């Protein structure tokens, strides 16, 4: 290299290097292939049989357990986790595969209601297998030509459903939290374009707004991007869990009176707990008045856009600057499958994140480099997740996606109606600050827990697929109201959750919210779920908890 720099030419430099490098000797390492392909193919065939039997057939059979619960200590022994110098036989490896499936939670099971994803989607699963087999990264057209075009097609169709008639931009990324972080970063970049190069030193104190029911990833974005969690102003929500527009206006004025600069509002379409939809249209009016970036976190509720019956829940979403939407939730694409979409068509996404890596994004390629989408991303390697949505959409069509959403929400309404009729079960509603004063009055004068929870049960159907309810065991139903009663009720859901997991009969989440004692949050998604499954859930909760005191 030095000789080349001294003008002796590249050949002299190469000769110099060859003298320094040891000779490469022929040997087994060079002559023998590292992988024997016929054996590899045989193993893959055998492994696929295990997957079909254990992770497809058994995992979706209502007669099988949702989970085979083991303590961490016991499971560590069962799995034989130690990694050794020598490899093991294929038969042992296949047994490890079986064990991995056996002791995992079967999220495809008809009685799994624990998360905002569930069920088996065969086309998306096959797409997942293909992306793993092809093993490419979605940063340039040259290495992922098929998936680049498929991602573009899916994003355009999603933008059409949002109502962006003139298109926009977007990217698939690892999860809704990352989509929300993209939104905050883009909004900040648009407000302070020089922040990418000079950092936060010259930036004003920027403030963002989200409802009390918004996802925690908004605060995480503030922490990660250096804005600070104290600069995320929580906007009060009403009794249904929706952001109150007038309260947002007040928070904006408060921030300005403190010398801060508002720049971003997060509206939620389908809150995590109650499934509530913020009034996007009214919030958009405020954002336009104050020149704020409006982001809609529709990770959970975006699926309603495919339904003519339910798309009104997202009225006004076309006015958003950006949208997060997770097809791996209600629409059941395999994890992970998360889209971030923006209305801007001026390459804002590219300008904000571009690093122009010369080994990937050469500008003198033999094809149109606008198809190299990787420089829009904060990642380098990026999985072709859009294919998992594209293939199932191709197979099912928009009409079947719509039917799935409509059925899931109908099943949730059936569950809510059944809960209302069941003794000891009570639907939950959010209690606002104003109604909480009344809550305390009722709490004092009500003769029983039944009267109290009846005062705070939904008088209408759940807005989405979230059904939140208390189960009150017989021994607690006649107790007078007071701290002791609520302390006991608070322990009911955790004990029942433990029992259901240890028996493997089903899986439902529970939580507290504000001052409320623990309640069950059940989410209905899976098209396999029947009315009989929902009836079983309530029967099983009673069976597992009727002895609690």
FENLINWO-V501015 format. One line per field, one symbol per residue. psi: psi as a letter, one per 40 degrees, with the letter a starting at -180 (. if undefined). burial: b if it has 24 or more other C-alpha atoms within 12 Angstrom, else e. A space follows every 50 residues. Layout:
psi=???
burial=???
This chain:
psi=dddddeeeidddddddddddhiihhiaddddhidhhdddddddddddddd ddddecddeehdeiidighiidddddddegehhidiiiiddddddddddd ddeihgeeiefhfdafiiihhdddddddddddddgihgdiddegdddddd ddddddddddddegdeaaiiiiigiddddddddddddddddgdedddeae deiihhiihiideiieddddddddeedhdeehhhhiiaeeeihhdddddd dddddddeeihiehhhihggiddefihigddddddddddefihhhhgfdd eddedehddeeedfhedeeidihhhgeebdeeiiiighhhiidheffddd ddehefhdedfhefieiheeegedeeieichhigddddddddddddiddd ddddddddddddddddddddehhehhiiihhiddedddddddddeheidd dddddfiheiiidaehhhiihhideedeiiiiddddddddeddddddddd dddedihiiiiihbeiihihhhhhdheehiddddddddddddddeeei.
burial=eeeeeeeeeeeeeeeeeeeeeeeeeeeeeeeeeeeeeeeeeeeeeebeeb beebbbebbbbbebbbbbbeeeeeeeeebeeeeeeeeeeeeeebeebbbb bbbbbbbbbbbbbbbbbbbbbbbbbbbbeebeeeebbbbbbbbbbebbbb bbbbbbbbbebbbbeebbbbbbbbbbbbbbbbbbbbbbbbbbeebeeeee eeeebbbbbbbbbbbbbbbbbbeebbbeeebbbbbbbbbbbbbbbebbbe bbeebeeeeebbbbbbbbbbbbbbbbbbbbbbbbbbbeeeebbbbbbbbb bbbbbbbeebbbbbbbbbbbbbbbbbbbbbbbbbbbbbbbbbbbeeebbb bbbbeeeeebbeeeeeeeebbbbbbbbbebebbbbbbbbbbbbeeeebee bbbbbbbbbbbbbbbbbbbbeeebbbbbbbbbeeeeeebeebbeeeebbb ebbbbbbbeebbbbbbbbbbbbbeebbebebeeebbebbbbbbbbbbbbb beebbbbbbbbbbeebbbbbbbbbbbbbbbbebbbebbbbbbebbbebe
